[in-house]
């Protein structure tokens, strides 16, 4: 008699379940679905309705701990847009899993489908019963605090740290994600996944930096912080910095430039040169749209910028800008740059107002 292998997922789409679940059943999997948002008949052995969606990881925990029969030694999870390995039936893969991990304290992830860098996380994992029962102090196989993203990254980290991870490049579970065909994101994805991605990414980074609190399985010691510092090579911090930190910095730069321009306007300044046409000004471009003063030019020391245009303004050398009839100069850098201030004071008339964008308030410079 073959061991039962269940494919257990949350789903908000009846149509996607009808499209993909038959393939799982044909390969010998039993299917359990926790439905939310959209109720309907689907090809599943167990269907349970949920009025609220607790998030992907928490839903997987519910399915594994409360819905799928405990007799099942292995539960596979993922989403309603995933397909099983088409070459090998469930019981054969399960036999290999149990031969390697007879204690079932294990997580196996097929990575033959390399779409979306599947080797970096466990997005459609095989979960052994002991892992389900013991992980996260008994909470379930995944940390339930994530709404959708990054729970699978943490799962890979924790399983790997305990020597319980098996990545299989000889098996492929195709992820038919909408981005695979450049399709438009479905409304549920924008509302539930995209809207929570920053929170999930920041939670992962925060948990990583604090050694994933509560990660230890029942009966096992916790993994010390130095392990994560030495061994985590994943994309989390880089992803957050690229996608969200730059946006935060851009908002900060635009806000500081906007406040500086308005403070100068209140001091009677009418014509301004912005000195520094680098990344800080490029991040702050929103403040130039409705500036309360006239920006007569941008100035920069880099020879490859002089003579170009940025945001519709001429980029001049400092000497060229100094020949214009400006009332003030804003040094546009993230941190106070005394060398640039010295060059500006040498180039511009003594009575002109010169202020640093990095300064908290420009009022003190209005009569400089």
C-alpha positions in Angstrom: 0.0 0.0 0.0 1.4 3.4 -1.0 1.8 6.1 1.6 -0.7 8.9 1.2 0.8 12.1 -0.2 -1.4 15.2 -0.1 -1.3 18.4 -2.0 -2.7 21.0 0.4 -3.1 24.6 -0.6 -5.2 27.7 0.1 -7.0 29.1 -2.9 -9.0 32.2 -3.9 -9.8 31.0 -7.4 -12.2 28.2 -8.4 -11.1 28.4 -12.0 -7.4 27.9 -11.3 -8.2 24.9 -9.0 -10.2 23.4 -11.7 -7.3 23.9 -14.2 -4.5 22.6 -12.1 -5.7 20.2 -9.4 -6.7 17.4 -11.9 -3.0 17.1 -12.8 -2.1 16.5 -9.1 -4.8 13.8 -8.7 -3.7 12.1 -11.9 -0.1 11.7 -10.5 -1.5 10.1 -7.4 -1.8 13.0 -4.9 -4.8 13.5 -2.7 -5.9 17.2 -2.6 -7.0 19.4 0.2 -8.0 23.1 -0.4 -8.7 25.9 2.1 -11.0 28.1 0.0 -11.3 31.9 0.6 -12.8 34.8 -1.4 -14.4 32.5 -4.0 -16.4 29.4 -3.1 -17.2 26.7 -5.6 -17.0 23.0 -6.5 -13.4 22.0 -7.3 -11.7 18.6 -7.9 -10.4 18.1 -4.3 -10.7 15.3 -1.7 -11.3 17.8 1.1 -12.5 21.4 0.6 -12.8 23.7 3.7 -14.2 27.2 3.5 -12.5 30.1 5.4 -14.3 33.4 5.8 -11.0 35.2 6.3 -7.6 34.6 4.6 -4.9 34.4 7.3 -2.1 34.5 4.8 -0.3 31.7 2.9 2.0 30.4 5.6 -0.8 30.4 8.3 -3.1 28.7 5.8 -0.6 26.0 5.2 -0.2 25.5 8.9 -4.0 25.1 9.3 -4.1 22.6 6.4 -1.2 20.5 7.7 -2.2 20.6 11.4 -6.0 20.5 11.2 -7.3 19.4 7.9 -5.2 16.8 6.2 -5.5 13.4 8.0 -2.6 12.8 10.4 -2.0 9.4 8.7 -0.3 11.2 5.8 3.5 11.2 6.3 4.1 13.8 3.7 2.2 17.0 2.6 3.1 19.0 -0.4 2.1 22.6 -0.6 2.3 25.6 -2.9 -0.5 27.3 -4.8 -3.3 26.8 -7.3 -1.0 27.9 -10.1 1.5 25.0 -9.6 1.7 21.6 -11.3 3.2 18.4 -10.1 6.3 16.7 -11.6 4.9 15.2 -14.8 7.4 12.2 -14.9 7.1 10.5 -11.6 4.0 9.5 -9.6 3.5 10.7 -6.0 4.2 7.4 -4.3 7.6 7.0 -6.1 8.8 10.4 -5.0 7.4 9.7 -1.5 9.3 6.5 -1.3 12.6 8.3 -2.1 11.7 10.9 0.5 11.0 8.3 3.2 14.1 6.3 2.3 16.3 9.3 3.0 14.2 10.7 5.9 12.4 7.8 7.6 12.0 10.0 10.6 10.1 12.5 8.4 11.7 15.5 10.0 12.5 17.0 6.6 11.7 19.5 3.8 12.2 18.6 0.2 12.0 21.1 -2.6 12.0 20.2 -6.3 14.0 22.9 -8.2 14.0 21.5 -11.7 11.8 24.4 -12.8 14.3 27.3 -12.3 11.7 30.0 -12.9 11.8 32.8 -10.3 15.1 31.4 -8.8 13.4 28.4 -7.1 16.7 27.3 -5.5 16.6 30.3 -3.1 13.4 29.3 -1.3 10.9 26.5 -0.7 7.9 27.7 -2.6 6.3 24.2 -3.3 7.9 22.1 -0.5 7.4 18.5 0.5 6.9 18.6 4.3 7.5 15.5 6.4 5.1 14.8 9.3 7.7 15.2 12.0 8.6 18.6 10.5 5.0 19.6 10.5 4.6 18.5 14.2 7.8 19.9 15.6 8.8 23.0 13.6 8.5 26.4 15.2 7.9 25.0 18.7 4.9 23.1 17.3 3.2 26.0 15.6 3.4 24.3 12.2 5.8 23.9 9.2 6.1 27.7 8.5 6.3 30.9 10.4 2.8 32.2 10.3 3.6 35.9 10.5 4.1 36.5 6.8 1.1 37.5 4.6 2.4 35.8 1.5 6.0 36.3 0.5 9.3 35.4 2.3 7.8 32.6 4.4 9.2 30.2 1.8 12.6 31.9 2.2 12.6 31.4 5.9 11.5 27.8 5.6 14.5 27.1 3.4 16.8 28.8 5.9 15.5 26.9 8.9 15.3 23.5 7.3 18.8 23.9 5.9 20.2 25.0 9.3 18.9 21.7 10.9 20.2 19.5 8.1 16.6 18.8 7.0 16.6 20.3 3.5 16.8 18.3 0.3 16.7 20.3 -3.0 15.9 18.1 -6.0 17.0 19.4 -9.4 15.8 16.1 -10.9 12.2 16.9 -10.2 10.2 19.8 -11.5 7.0 21.4 -10.1 6.1 24.0 -12.7 4.9 27.4 -11.3 2.5 28.9 -13.8 2.8 32.3 -12.2 1.0 35.1 -14.2 4.4 36.8 -14.7 5.6 33.8 -16.7 3.5 34.9 -19.6 3.7 38.6 -18.9 0.0 38.6 -18.0 -1.6 41.3 -15.8 -1.6 40.6 -12.1 -5.0 39.3 -10.9 -6.8 41.6 -8.4 -6.4 39.2 -5.5 -2.7 39.2 -6.0 -2.5 43.0 -5.9 -4.6 43.2 -2.8 -3.1 40.3 -0.8 0.4 39.8 -2.1 1.7 43.0 -3.6 0.2 45.2 -1.0 1.9 43.2 1.8 5.3 42.6 0.1 7.2 45.4 1.9 5.9 44.2 5.3 6.8 40.6 4.5 10.3 41.6 3.3 11.0 43.8 6.3 9.7 41.1 8.6 12.1 38.6 7.1 15.1 40.9 7.3 14.1 41.8 10.9 13.8 38.1 11.9 17.0 37.2 10.1 18.9 39.9 12.1 17.4 38.6 15.4 18.1 34.9 14.6 14.5 34.1 13.6 12.9 34.1 17.0 10.8 31.0 17.8 12.3 29.0 15.0 13.5 26.1 17.0 11.7 22.8 16.6 10.3 20.9 19.6 13.2 19.0 21.2 16.0 20.9 19.3 18.2 23.7 20.3 17.9 27.1 18.6 20.4 28.1 16.0 22.7 30.9 17.3 22.9 34.4 15.7 26.4 33.9 14.4 25.3 31.0 12.2 23.0 33.3 10.3 25.6 36.0 9.9 28.0 33.5 8.5 25.7 31.4 6.3 22.9 33.5 5.0 23.7 34.5 1.4 20.2 35.1 0.1 18.7 38.2 -1.5 16.6 39.6 1.3 18.5 42.8 2.3 19.4 43.5 -1.3 15.9 43.0 -2.4 14.5 45.3 0.3 17.1 48.0 -0.4 16.5 48.0 -4.1 12.8 47.9 -4.0 11.9 49.9 -0.9 14.9 51.6 0.7 15.6 53.6 -2.5 12.0 54.7 -2.6 12.2 55.8 1.0 15.4 57.7 0.3 13.9 59.3 -2.7 11.0 60.4 -0.7 13.3 61.8 2.0 15.4 63.7 -0.6 12.4 65.2 -2.3 11.0 66.3 1.1 14.3 67.9 2.1 14.7 69.7 -1.2 11.0 70.9 -1.1 11.5 72.2 2.5 14.7 74.0 1.5 13.1 75.7 -1.5 10.1 76.9 0.5 12.3 78.2 3.3 14.4 80.1 0.8 11.2 81.5 -0.8 10.0 82.7 2.6 13.3 84.6 2.9 12.7 86.4 -0.3 14.9 84.3 -2.6 13.6 84.2 -6.2 16.4 82.6 -8.3 18.2 79.5 -7.3 21.1 77.4 -8.6 21.2 73.8 -7.4 24.8 72.6 -7.1 25.1 68.8 -7.4 23.3 67.0 -10.2 24.0 63.5 -9.0 21.9 60.7 -7.4 20.5 62.9 -4.6 19.0 65.4 -7.0 17.8 62.6 -9.3 16.0 61.1 -6.2 14.6 64.5 -5.3 13.2 65.4 -8.7 9.6 65.5 -7.5 10.4 68.7 -5.5 11.2 70.6 -8.8 7.8 70.2 -10.4 6.1 73.1 -8.5 9.1 74.9 -7.0 8.2 78.2 -5.2 11.3 79.8 -6.7 12.9 79.8 -10.1 15.6 77.2 -10.7 17.9 79.1 -13.1 20.3 76.2 -13.6 21.9 73.1 -12.2 25.6 73.0 -11.6 28.0 70.1 -11.3 31.7 69.4 -11.0 31.6 66.3 -13.2 32.7 67.1 -16.7 30.5 64.5 -18.3 27.4 66.2 -16.8 28.2 69.8 -17.8 26.4 70.8 -21.0 23.6 68.2 -20.5 20.1 68.7 -19.4 18.4 67.1 -16.4 14.6 67.3 -15.6 14.4 70.1 -18.2 17.2 72.2 -16.6 20.6 73.0 -18.1 23.6 71.5 -16.2 26.4 74.0 -16.1 29.9 74.1 -14.7 30.1 76.0 -11.4 31.8 79.0 -13.0 29.0 79.2 -15.7 26.4 79.0 -13.0 28.1 81.7 -11.0 27.8 84.1 -13.9 24.0 83.9 -13.6 22.0 86.3 -11.5 21.1 83.9 -8.7 20.0 84.7 -5.2 20.9 81.4 -3.6 22.8 78.2 -4.1 21.6 74.8 -2.7 24.3 72.2 -2.4 22.4 69.0 -3.2 24.1 66.1 -1.5 22.9 63.5 1.0 25.5 64.5 3.6 27.0 68.0 4.3 29.8 68.6 1.8 32.1 71.3 3.1 34.4 71.1 0.1 31.5 71.9 -2.3 30.4 74.7 0.0 34.0 76.2 -0.2 34.0 76.0 -4.0 30.6 77.6 -4.2 31.7 80.5 -1.9 34.8 81.0 -4.0 32.8 81.0 -7.3 29.7 83.0 -6.4 29.5 86.6 -5.1 30.0 87.0 -1.4 26.4 88.2 -0.7 24.7 85.2 -2.2 22.9 82.7 0.1 24.6 79.3 0.1 23.0 76.4 1.9 23.4 72.7 2.3 20.4 70.5 1.4 21.5 68.2 4.2 21.0 71.0 6.8 17.9 70.6 8.9 16.9 74.2 8.4 18.1 76.8 5.8 16.7 79.9 7.6 20.0 80.5 9.3 21.6 80.8 5.8 19.1 83.2 4.3 21.4 86.2 4.9 24.7 84.4 4.6 
